[in-house]
Amino acid sequence: MNETLEALKSGYLKERFRLFHLKDNEPKEYEYHYHDFHKLIWFISGEVEYHIEGKSYKLEPHDILLVNRGEIHKPFVSPQADYERYVFYISVDFLKEHSEDTGMLDLCFRMARQEQGNVIRLSPSQSRTLFETVRLLEKAEKEELYAGEMYCRILFLKLLIELNRCCISNPEVFHKIARYDKKIVEMIHYINENLGDDLSIESLSSKFYLSKYHMMRKFKDETGYSMHQYILEKRILAARNLILAGSAAAAASADVGFKDYSTFSRAYKKLLGQLPSDDL
């Protein structure tokens, strides 16, 4: 799917993390896409409904949106107001390198999946405290300071630690009021938890008691993807993660549900622009 590949490439992260302060003054159409890294969005203003893996969130100022690596998402932005936000691209390796047994820095992202809510809505006092760190980080990135890169890294680690503390102390900060089709969200969760199993249209139709054509149409409406393409890309991304973690390519392809390695290799090359062996 060339559109998806381009979206993935346009969001490549070569640094450990990146901060963007963005403000769109003109209407812009976004595509459904995903990234090979985590994304944190601090929403400032606008009229935005954010769709993530079949769920739709109406954002309010200073909401924090967490998008896990590989999660399909798209903002729907009203042209009536400027869309302003701070966006962090965060390398998975960066979080691993700076985590400890007593402090896993990806905790908020894991909790977003566990709590089944991608939006964090803090109290005004908590939000002010954390946002001050965001502003300091933005200022530090623009200035030529002694040990500037190290200082920015420390500020970013401080932000993640404080955000994770807020999540631990009060899981209710995860805002779970979202519009979604219950069946489709259940199906998405099932697919992602069972990539190695039979995920044919017939088996899913039978499992979720939906007619095939109604199910496929609803899935496309809620995610922007056909069921076939969604399952294919999720399997390839999962296989890539296994390969990067040390698995043999053939074993990884079998683990995520491919029956034939040559089919897997061709699909991998088409989506990611390289062969599975290139990631070994």
FENSULKA-V926662 format. One line per field, one symbol per residue. ss: DSSP state (h for helix, s for strand, l for the rest). Layout:
ss->???
This chain:
ss->lhhhhhhhhhllllllssssssssllllllllsllllssssssssllsssssllsssslllllsssslllllssssslllllsssssssslhhhhhhllsllslllhhhhhhhhhlllsslllhhhhhhhhhhhhhhhhhhhlllllhhhhhhhhhhhhhhhhhhhhhhlhhhsslllsslhhhhhhhhhhhhlllllllhhhhhhhllllhhhhhhhhhhhhlllhhhhhhhhhhhhhhhhhhllllhhhhhhhlllllhhhhhhhhhhhhlllhhhhl
